Amino acid sequence: MSSGLLEGKKAFVTGGSQGIGTSIVQILADEGADVAFTYRRHKEEALTLAEEVKAKGRKGLALEADTSDFKRAQEVIDQAKEELGGLDILINNAGMNWDGVIWKMKEEQFDAVINVDLKGYFNYIRAVTPGFREQKSGRIINVTSINGLRGKFGQANYAAAKSGVHGMTKAVAKELGGRGITVNAVAPGLILTAMMDAMPEEAKQASLNETAVRRLGEPDDVAHVVAFFASDRARHVTGEIIKVDGGQYI
């Protein structure tokens, strides 16, 4: 049952078929929003998630897209607006990592991560901005990482991309604030998702030891903060980067 936090809103999420993205889609729907989202490889999971959204009494739409494709971003945004009846919220979440120390990192390795994790966010912000400006309202939330704030060994490409998103968030917040549009970022620490299952236990323990609350995050921990930023309760908050990391950064 909806609490009404996002009642009647129309949302778009990139990378919705797994992990944090799936939780974001589910919680936005729980809060009353119709939700369109993209997927790239996990079609079955995406179609199942769209049906789950519909079962909550909301419109749910799964769209295949490579986040790094500028033209495709505009196509799926236009399709979502047509099928949902408009668009109020964009959550940039789709991402990838391809780790390696800088002296071994290949050009393709660097470019792939930048194209998805930074350019991909630009692609979707660019696609929604004309409509948001015209309606003089909108919410843009970028899911980033604490490693974009602090860096991490073996992740020069990933840290550079996420740090770039932080700068873009602040710049775009300044550009769009006068049209009633807010732009914020959520920076998770280590979050327990299926992608983390293959992570060595010692690495998980090291991350756990970094936290102040002595627990690792779950996807819903991130999704609830995203929902807050998407709501009118955050109408006077823009250009912010909120860490959701249990104190891992400090």
C-alpha positions in Angstrom: 0.0 0.0 0.0 1.3 3.4 -1.0 2.3 6.0 1.7 1.7 8.6 -0.9 5.2 10.1 -0.8 5.3 9.9 -4.7 1.7 9.5 -5.4 1.0 10.2 -9.1 4.6 10.8 -10.0 6.3 9.3 -13.1 9.8 8.0 -12.6 12.6 6.7 -14.8 15.4 4.5 -13.5 18.5 3.4 -15.4 19.8 -0.1 -14.6 16.7 -1.3 -12.8 16.9 -5.0 -13.3 19.4 -5.8 -10.6 20.7 -4.9 -7.1 20.2 -1.3 -6.0 18.3 -0.5 -9.1 15.6 -3.1 -8.5 15.1 -1.9 -4.9 14.8 1.7 -6.2 12.1 0.6 -8.7 10.2 -1.3 -6.0 10.3 1.4 -3.4 9.3 4.1 -5.9 6.3 2.0 -6.8 5.5 1.4 -3.2 5.5 5.2 -2.7 3.0 5.7 -5.5 5.0 6.3 -8.6 4.7 4.7 -12.0 8.1 3.5 -13.1 10.0 2.9 -16.3 13.4 1.5 -16.1 16.2 0.2 -18.4 18.1 -3.1 -18.5 20.9 -4.3 -20.7 21.4 -8.1 -20.2 18.9 -9.3 -17.6 15.7 -9.3 -19.6 13.8 -12.0 -17.7 14.5 -10.2 -14.4 13.5 -6.9 -15.9 10.2 -8.2 -17.3 9.4 -9.8 -13.9 10.1 -6.6 -12.1 7.8 -4.7 -14.5 5.0 -7.1 -13.6 5.7 -6.6 -9.9 5.3 -2.9 -10.3 2.0 -3.4 -12.1 0.8 -5.8 -9.3 1.2 -2.8 -7.0 -1.4 -0.9 -9.1 1.3 1.2 -10.9 2.4 1.4 -14.5 5.7 -0.6 -15.0 7.8 -0.5 -18.1 11.1 -2.3 -18.9 13.2 -0.9 -21.7 16.3 -2.4 -23.2 19.1 0.1 -23.5 22.9 0.5 -23.4 23.4 3.4 -21.0 26.4 4.7 -23.0 24.3 5.1 -26.2 23.3 8.8 -26.4 20.7 8.3 -29.1 19.0 5.4 -27.4 18.7 7.4 -24.2 16.5 9.9 -25.9 14.4 7.2 -27.5 13.6 5.4 -24.3 12.9 8.6 -22.4 10.5 9.6 -25.1 8.8 6.2 -25.0 8.5 6.3 -21.2 7.0 9.8 -21.3 4.4 8.5 -23.9 3.5 5.4 -22.0 3.6 6.8 -18.5 1.9 10.1 -19.4 4.8 12.3 -18.6 8.0 12.2 -16.5 8.8 13.8 -13.1 11.9 11.9 -11.8 15.1 10.6 -13.2 17.3 8.2 -11.3 20.7 7.5 -12.9 21.8 4.2 -11.4 23.2 2.0 -14.2 26.9 1.4 -13.8 29.8 -1.0 -14.2 33.3 -1.6 -12.8 36.3 -3.1 -14.5 39.1 -2.9 -11.9 42.8 -2.8 -12.4 45.9 -0.9 -11.2 46.7 2.1 -13.3 50.0 0.6 -14.7 48.1 -2.3 -16.1 44.8 -0.7 -17.1 44.0 -0.9 -20.8 42.5 2.0 -22.7 39.3 0.0 -23.4 39.0 -0.7 -19.7 39.2 3.0 -18.8 36.9 4.1 -21.7 34.2 1.4 -20.9 33.7 2.5 -17.4 33.8 6.3 -18.2 31.3 5.7 -21.0 28.8 4.0 -18.8 29.4 5.5 -15.3 29.9 9.2 -16.4 28.8 9.7 -20.0 25.8 7.5 -19.4 24.6 9.8 -16.7 25.0 12.8 -19.0 23.0 11.0 -21.7 19.9 10.7 -19.5 20.2 14.1 -17.9 20.4 15.6 -21.3 17.4 13.6 -22.5 15.1 14.7 -19.7 16.2 18.3 -19.2 14.2 20.0 -22.0 10.9 18.5 -20.7 11.7 19.2 -17.1 12.6 22.8 -18.0 9.4 23.2 -19.9 7.2 21.9 -17.0 9.3 23.9 -14.5 9.7 20.9 -12.3 11.7 17.7 -11.9 13.9 15.6 -9.7 17.3 14.2 -10.8 19.1 11.7 -8.5 22.5 10.3 -9.4 23.6 7.1 -7.7 27.4 7.3 -7.3 29.9 5.9 -4.7 32.0 6.9 -1.8 34.9 5.8 -3.9 34.2 8.8 -6.1 34.9 10.9 -3.0 37.9 9.1 -1.6 39.3 7.0 -4.4 40.1 3.3 -4.1 43.1 1.2 -5.0 42.6 -0.5 -8.4 39.6 1.7 -9.4 41.1 4.8 -11.1 38.6 4.5 -13.9 35.6 4.0 -11.5 36.6 6.6 -9.0 37.2 9.1 -11.9 33.8 8.4 -13.3 32.0 8.8 -10.0 33.9 11.9 -9.0 32.9 13.3 -12.4 29.3 12.6 -11.6 29.7 14.5 -8.3 31.0 17.6 -10.2 28.2 17.3 -12.8 25.6 17.0 -10.1 26.6 20.3 -8.6 27.0 22.1 -12.0 23.6 20.9 -13.3 22.0 21.8 -9.9 23.1 25.4 -10.5 21.9 25.4 -14.1 18.5 24.0 -13.5 17.6 25.2 -10.0 15.9 28.3 -11.5 13.4 26.1 -13.3 12.2 24.2 -10.2 14.5 21.2 -10.8 16.6 19.7 -8.1 19.7 17.6 -8.7 21.3 15.4 -6.0 23.5 12.4 -5.6 23.5 9.4 -3.3 26.9 7.8 -2.6 26.7 4.3 -1.2 29.5 2.4 0.5 29.6 -1.4 0.0 26.1 -2.7 -0.5 25.2 -6.3 -0.3 23.9 -7.2 -3.7 24.2 -10.4 -5.9 27.2 -8.8 -7.6 29.0 -8.8 -4.3 28.5 -12.5 -3.7 31.7 -13.3 -5.5 33.7 -10.8 -3.5 36.3 -12.5 -1.2 35.1 -12.7 2.4 38.3 -10.9 3.6 37.4 -8.0 1.4 33.8 -7.9 2.8 35.3 -8.0 6.3 37.6 -5.2 5.6 34.7 -3.0 4.4 32.7 -4.0 7.4 35.6 -3.0 9.7 35.6 0.5 8.0 32.0 1.2 9.0 30.9 3.0 12.2 27.7 1.0 12.6 29.4 -2.4 12.0 27.0 -3.6 9.3 27.1 -3.5 5.5 24.4 -1.8 3.6 21.4 -3.4 1.8 19.9 -2.1 -1.4 16.8 -0.7 0.4 19.1 1.5 2.5 20.0 3.4 -0.7 16.6 3.3 -2.3 14.8 5.0 0.7 17.2 7.9 0.4 16.6 8.1 -3.3 12.9 8.2 -2.7 13.3 11.1 -0.3 15.3 13.1 -2.8 12.6 12.3 -5.4 9.8 13.6 -3.2 8.6 17.1 -2.3 10.1 16.7 1.1 13.4 17.4 -0.5 12.2 20.4 -2.5 14.8 22.7 -0.9 17.7 20.4 -1.2 19.9 20.5 -4.3 23.5 20.0 -5.3 24.0 17.6 -2.4 25.9 14.3 -2.2 24.6 12.1 0.6 26.7 9.2 1.7 24.8 6.0 2.5 27.6 3.9 3.9 27.2 3.3 7.7 30.1 5.6 8.3 32.5 3.7 6.0 33.8 7.0 4.6 34.7 8.6 7.9 
